[in-house]
Amino acid sequence: MSEPATIDDYIRAFAPPVRRVLARIRATVAAVAPNAREKISYRMPTFVRKRVLVHFAAFQHHIGLFPPVRGDAALLRAVEPYAGPKGNLRFPFADPIPYGLIARIVEARVREESAGKRKPGVRTTKATARARDRARSKRVKTRR
């Protein structure tokens, strides 16, 4: 598949049954996060506000939803049957797609973003990194 320019292009590239699933996931996410911006990132449909809410993609046997779910214990239990490598979710085409669960995941991501929580390991901004590096170099110079 060539690089899609829009989510519409991405969805159009699949067979009708997969197209319907992708379109419904798109509508589900848009309903929960109406002010999120749509884009293609990592060759996947992506919804973004201040940061990425979710990516989703169709694979041969499943729909993938990224990034992994964190924090909410009840939600973690609910997604457990779908957990794939690195905690990303896999919804097999052989099973009904849990659109309600996808909505809950997006709601949790919106709440997390609104609360200003950062996930562990998030890269610092360039300004923060420069300030940290200056502080380190001052410490090194004073030790000499």
Buried (B, 14 or more C-beta within 10 A) or exposed (E): EEEBEEBEBBBEBBEEEBBEBBBEBBEBBBEBBEEBEBBBEEEBBBBBBEEBBBBBBBEEEBBBBBBBBBEBEEBBEBBEEBBBEEEBBBBEBEEEBBBEBBBBBBBBBBEBBEEEEEEEEEEEEEEEEEEEEEEEEEEEEEEE
